[in-house]
Amino acid sequence: MERVVITGMGVLSPLGNDTETFWQRLIRGESGIGVIDAFDTSRHKTKIAGLVKDFDAEGRFGRKEARRMDRFTQFALAAAEDALLDSGLDLNQADKERIGVYVGSGIGGIGTLLEQAKVLTERGPERVSPTLVPMLISNMAAATISIRYGFTGPTLSPVTACSIGNTAIGEAWRLIRSGEADAVVAGGAEAAITDISLASFGNATSLSTRNDDPTRASRPFDSGRDGFVMGEGAGIVILESLSHALQRGARIHAEVIGYGASSDAYHMVATHPEGTGAYLAMKQALRSAELQPEEIDVISAHATSTELGDRSETAAIKRLFGKHARSIPVTANKSMIGHMFGAAGGAEAIALVKSLQEGIIPPTINQESPDPACDLDYVPNVARQAELTIGLSNSFGFGGHNAVIALRRYEE
């Protein structure tokens, strides 16, 4: 079996549109949550989200090309460009038949759909764009990256809701391990902060309504949490076989050593209250990496800031790690970036890579009043230096999808 490494990273997030800005703001404990200014929220219960700022798609891709991509695809392509640049992969020399693209989106081009539905209603069917369907379908992020670079290897757009990023990375890991590809562009993208999605999540009472204090709204594991905060962006990594990376003298960021996936088989939107699926996915990630529980140095939690979700993930960690659970730092990036849905896993994998490289664990901010049922070490409010070798990153999604990846600091 081939070993699999990460050689490139690209991220767009509420904390910044490049890896270093994202990372530095993350370890400073800054919040990227603010008031929504993209549309009128006056009739909505929730008026806040984690928005990507200062992203100029037309300036980056040109007006014509940008207008033919939904915002989620623009995010994905921009992050993929940055990741490929970071990887140093020479595309003039690479065998593009052995480069794949595994990039997904949970909701796809909902912004384009809403825009064209309005055109249909106000101006009639003759005025609906012929590019509506290719702009809204969720596989178009992967397709656009493949087309742009001529990658003719396997292309996949996993749709596992909020676990997409980890599903993409994990399945790409399997592909490369088996020898079927030299490299895969992997991750997820999302741009779902729209009028209708905000209304739906709001009416489901899933979202925080701490509108007057947005930076303190996302508070995983805290007893004062009142729901999650929507986010958007993209997180893309370049995975390569170790042999391919070494042959071309690549800089290696980290190694992917394990992957676990499971289903709660329980409910459309609610996680299993005992965290059964989360437990099984973490257990499988350890098994595939041939790790013992005590070898895990840090966990990047899914931790969306919902009462049931945070408690069930805590229960799953305690079930799997036993007495060791209380000695593992557990960090929740969503306290600062909100829930980026299909983009969350990719962005949080990049944060974990940086943690392993630099020996710094980002904090879980807004820890003011501990929930008695959430009684682990959540790295409250201030980043922590630590000796880190191996970490887990958890991602769970609606429908009971669970995906967990295990990463190791790379040492020659």
Buried (B, 14 or more C-beta within 10 A) or exposed (E): EBBBBBBBBBBBBBBBBBBEEBBEBBBBBBBBBBEBEEEEBEEBBBBBBBBBBEBEBEEEBEEEBBEBBBBBBBBBBBBBBBBBEBBBBEEEEBEBEBBBBBBBBBBBBBBBBBBBEEBEEEEEEEEEBEBBEBBBBBBBBBBBBBEBBEBBBBBBBBBBBBBBBBBBBBBBBEBBBEEBBBBBBBBBBBBBBBBEBBBEBBEEEBBBBBBEEBBBBBBBBBBEBBBBBBBBBBBBBBBBBBEBBBEBEBEBBBBBBBBBBBBBEBEEEBBBBBBBBBBBBBBBBBEBBEBEBEBBBBBBBBBBBBBEBBBBBBBBBBBBBEEBBEEBBBBBBBBBBBBBBBBBBBBBBBBBBBBBBEBBBBBBBBBEEBBEEBEBBBBBEBBBEEEBBBBBBBBBBBBBBBBBBBBBBBEE
